[in-house]
Structure formats: C-alpha cells, structure tokens
C-alpha cells in the first residue's frame, strides 16, 4: 500500500458520509420541553432529540405528537408547528390491551393505527381525556435528553 492509499480511502468515504448526514439532517430534531406533563422524567426547559417518523413506535417510548384540538381532540386537523406538539409516553400500541384508566378508548385492545398516550404527571392531558391518538399524529419518538433544564 502506498502513502497515498489512506488519503484516497478517506476521500472515497466522504460521499458516503455526506449522504448519511443528508439523510439524517431532516430526521433528527432538537425539541424543548414546555409544561410539566412529563415530570419528573422530563422538565420544562429540557432539550430532547427526536427522530421523525414512526420507525421506533413501541410501548414505553416517549413520543412527540400533534396536540389535540381543544374541542375535537386528535380527530381534527391541527397545526404541526413545535408550538402545537405534545410530549407523552406511549403506553399501548395496536393489538395491545387498553389500559383500565383509558375510559375514552373503546374496546379491549388498541385498534390498528392508534396509540394510547399518557403524561407522567397526575392530571396531565392525554388519552384519558382525548381517547386514542391516531399514529398519523405522531411526529417522532424521543431518542435521548440532550440537556437538562437549568435549575432555577
């Protein structure tokens, strides 16, 4: 191998790296938590990293969803700007039993294309009030907390 070989290998890898960054760029989003519904897990001001899309939907994961309409819940057109997003925990996905506390979710098992969501703070607004959340209202799932809120 010549002295130029490592340089050529590195240059050959640049297009692959550039393509990977291009694909990930629009899929990873930093989100700032507002409100206390997920406390103590997430506090107002925490920064989280979200992966857009539905690839990581599973019970127990934290999700970012379009906020329900104040009168019509998740079954109406609502905004998709960060000001209209909710951060909630997925507690049941399609085919799983409906939790006993989710009285607004009819049936014994979650229907296809639906999620049951729960805020971790008692009194949070979630599937208890709004029923099933359609998967098409899911913006993405949380990968990790980037930064904890500054202590006040």
Helices and strands as residue ranges (DSSP letters): H 5-25, E 28-32, E 47-52, E 62-66, G 82-84, E 85-93, E 114-118, H 127-130, E 133-134, G 135-137, E 138-147
